[in-house]
């Protein structure tokens, strides 16, 4: 499903975010990427999602080399992903309903079917009663839950989550772990970048540990 081979990512100015990283993730697997802030976790997720390209090495997603994809092919690849960003990337001029609807609009879903999916996703994160509100009216934790609803609404084959419990209380973090497990159980590949030890304990996944951009622990089970 996902294969990284000798991947390096260097930014302008010489900063090397990832150094010679290699691993494989099977379809339907749950994997957590751990490491301190700045270890390269977010960069790694962006490479997998074709948001960025490696400086050297290869990133393969379902056999497709990210670095060699034509620009017009990238949006089609990304349709397979759900992405939970640290900075949310919400549209503050649109309602909660409209924010979650966006991936389904892009995919061309029938409006009635899309509306059912949006409400189901909002219900899963405890925001169904606030679908007409705007993101600015939400707390940080609620905005995070809105981001999660948008990421799961189209039932992606690959779910990428970057520090998803950063703004969540213990109760919602527990619900999130259960949601991730339910996605994996129906065949989705779930990759979570986190330093939250409680989330790791709840998920019990294979762990890839990064230290200053290098893979320091590969394939250990929790």
Secondary structure, DSSP 4 states (H G I P E B T S, - for coil): -EEEEEEEEE-TTS-EEEEEEEEEE-TT-EEEEE-STTSSHHHHHHHHTTSS--SEEEEEETTEEGGG--HHHHHHHHTTEEEE-TT----TTSBHHHHHHHHHHHHT--HHHHHHHHHHHHHHTT-GGGTTSBGGGS-HHHHHHHHHHHHHTT--SEEEEESTTTT--HHHHHHHHHHHHHHHHTT-EEEEE---HHHHHHH--EEEEEETTEEEEEEEE-
